[in-house]
Amino acid sequence: MHEGWGVCSKCGVKYFSEKVKYPCNDIPHEAGCPACDNTLFWVSRGTEDYNIITEEQFNKNQRFENSTPLCTYCRRKMVLRNGSRGMFWGCPGHPNCTYTRDY
């Protein structure tokens, strides 16, 4: 219903809203602009929720997605993990695929 691009009527910031798969807020609430907290739209009780980010953050996320390495063995997009020795790239196919790579 409210997914996609929009522009805040108060500050003019372009934002992107996407529906959250498993909403955890069971009360009706307003979705606010990430820049000025102006009410963008109301979210009904328990049935849906939205992640709202600015165009700048959306572009950062896209650059990160595009820079994510692929697993050498199974060709899946690797996941950034935090282990006992710091950050590293790990295969999401673990335990079947145990390939890792330095961050």
C-alpha positions, 0 to 999 in steps of 0.5 A: 500500500505505501511501498516505494518512493515518496517525498515528504510534504514538509521538508521535501526529502525523498524517501523509500518505504518497504513493507516489513515481512514480520511486523512486531508493532501491534498498535496503530502508529504513524510512519514518520519522515526519517529527516524531519519526523513529519507524519507520512502515513498511518499504519494499521494495527498489527497487520503491517509495518514499514521500514522508511529510509532516505534516498541517501541511505537507500543508495548506500545500501545498494552500493553495499549490496553490489559490493558483497562478494560471492562464495567461491564454491557455491556462488551465493552472496556472502554475509558479513559476520562478527566472530571472535577474531573480528569481522569476516565474510561467511557463506550463508550456506553454512554448515554445508559450505564453510567458505570464509573470506577476510573483511 
